[in-house]
Amino acid sequence: MLFTKPVLQNMLDSALAAIEQNVEMLNRLDSATGDGDHGTAILAAMKAAACAAKKDDPAAPTLFPDFSKEEFKHALEEYSKRNRRYGAVPTDVTDDRKD
């Protein structure tokens, strides 16, 4: 199989779909030792990678730093809606390690 742009796009789309299906689990796992946003962060990165692979597609969204002022404002508004935990651990996460 040749590694072509359509093959790359398909690979990235498949990875993006898997991450979208598991974003909450990734966040929950990350909350045990971090701020609980790994799923959200990796989802944003995969969306950007998938969009970049389709850059010549006129329907693909504009990526930073090519944002217009309106696109940048929209990105900030969307980011401000995120539920940040700043390292807080949810009460449903337990430590199952044997000491």
Backbone torsions as a table, in degrees:
resi	resn	phi	psi	omega
1	MET	NA	132.4	176.3
2	LEU	-81.2	143.8	177.0
3	PHE	-89.8	97.0	-177.5
4	THR	-112.2	170.9	178.5
5	LYS	-58.5	-44.6	176.6
6	PRO	-60.9	-35.6	177.0
7	VAL	-64.5	-45.6	177.6
8	LEU	-60.6	-45.3	179.3
9	GLN	-59.3	-41.8	179.0
10	ASN	-65.0	-41.9	178.6
11	MET	-61.7	-45.9	-179.3
12	LEU	-67.0	-39.9	177.3
13	ASP	-62.9	-39.4	178.3
14	SER	-66.2	-43.7	178.1
15	ALA	-63.8	-41.8	178.6
16	LEU	-60.7	-44.4	179.4
17	ALA	-61.1	-41.8	179.4
18	ALA	-64.7	-41.5	179.6
19	ILE	-68.4	-40.5	177.8
20	GLU	-59.2	-38.4	179.7
21	GLN	-70.9	-22.7	-173.3
22	ASN	-119.5	14.2	-174.2
23	VAL	-60.0	-41.1	-179.2
24	GLU	-67.6	-38.9	177.6
25	MET	-64.2	-43.3	178.7
26	LEU	-62.0	-41.0	177.1
27	ASN	-63.6	-43.0	-179.1
28	ARG	-63.7	-44.2	178.0
29	LEU	-61.8	-42.3	-179.2
30	ASP	-66.1	-29.0	-176.9
31	SER	-67.8	-18.1	178.6
32	ALA	-68.2	-29.6	-178.3
33	THR	-131.9	-4.7	-176.4
34	GLY	-136.3	-150.8	-175.9
35	ASP	-96.1	6.0	172.9
36	GLY	74.8	27.1	-178.8
37	ASP	-124.9	16.7	-177.7
38	HIS	-61.1	-44.2	178.9
39	GLY	-59.9	-44.3	179.3
40	THR	-63.9	-42.5	-178.6
41	ALA	-68.1	-44.5	-178.6
42	ILE	-70.0	-30.7	175.9
43	LEU	-64.0	-44.2	178.1
44	ALA	-62.2	-41.1	179.3
45	ALA	-65.3	-41.8	179.9
46	MET	-68.7	-36.0	176.0
47	LYS	-62.3	-43.1	179.4
48	ALA	-63.9	-41.8	180.0
49	ALA	-65.5	-43.5	179.6
50	ALA	-64.3	-39.5	178.1
51	CYS	-67.6	-40.1	-179.6
52	ALA	-63.3	-35.2	179.0
53	ALA	-68.1	-20.1	179.5
54	LYS	-107.9	22.5	-172.1
55	LYS	-51.6	-34.2	-179.5
56	ASP	-80.1	-0.8	177.0
57	ASP	-82.2	119.2	-178.1
58	PRO	-63.3	-19.6	179.3
59	ALA	-84.1	-10.9	-179.3
60	ALA	-70.2	138.7	179.7
61	PRO	-67.0	156.4	177.1
62	THR	-74.7	136.3	179.0
63	LEU	-104.9	150.2	175.0
64	PHE	-61.2	139.0	11.1
65	PRO	-95.5	18.1	-178.5
66	ASP	-87.9	10.2	-179.7
67	PHE	-61.8	144.6	164.7
68	SER	-81.3	172.6	178.3
69	LYS	-59.7	-40.1	179.7
70	GLU	-66.4	-41.5	178.9
71	GLU	-66.3	-38.4	178.2
72	PHE	-65.3	-43.4	178.1
73	LYS	-60.8	-43.9	178.7
74	HIS	-62.0	-42.5	178.8
75	ALA	-61.1	-42.7	178.2
76	LEU	-64.5	-40.7	178.1
77	GLU	-62.7	-43.7	178.5
78	GLU	-64.1	-42.0	179.9
79	TYR	-63.7	-37.9	-177.8
80	SER	-67.2	-15.7	179.7
81	LYS	-84.1	-7.3	-178.4
82	ARG	-67.0	143.4	177.1
83	ASN	-89.3	98.0	-178.0
84	ARG	-89.8	139.8	-178.9
85	ARG	-109.9	-16.0	178.0
86	TYR	49.5	46.1	175.9
87	GLY	88.5	-3.5	178.9
88	ALA	-66.1	143.2	179.7
89	VAL	-104.4	124.9	177.9
90	PRO	-62.4	154.7	-177.7
91	THR	-70.1	-18.1	-179.0
92	ASP	-85.5	1.1	177.1
93	VAL	-95.0	124.8	-179.1
94	THR	-117.8	158.6	177.1
95	ASP	-98.6	107.6	-177.8
96	ASP	-96.1	10.6	-178.7
97	ARG	-69.7	146.6	174.9
98	LYS	-95.3	123.8	179.5
99	ASP	-84.0	NA	NA
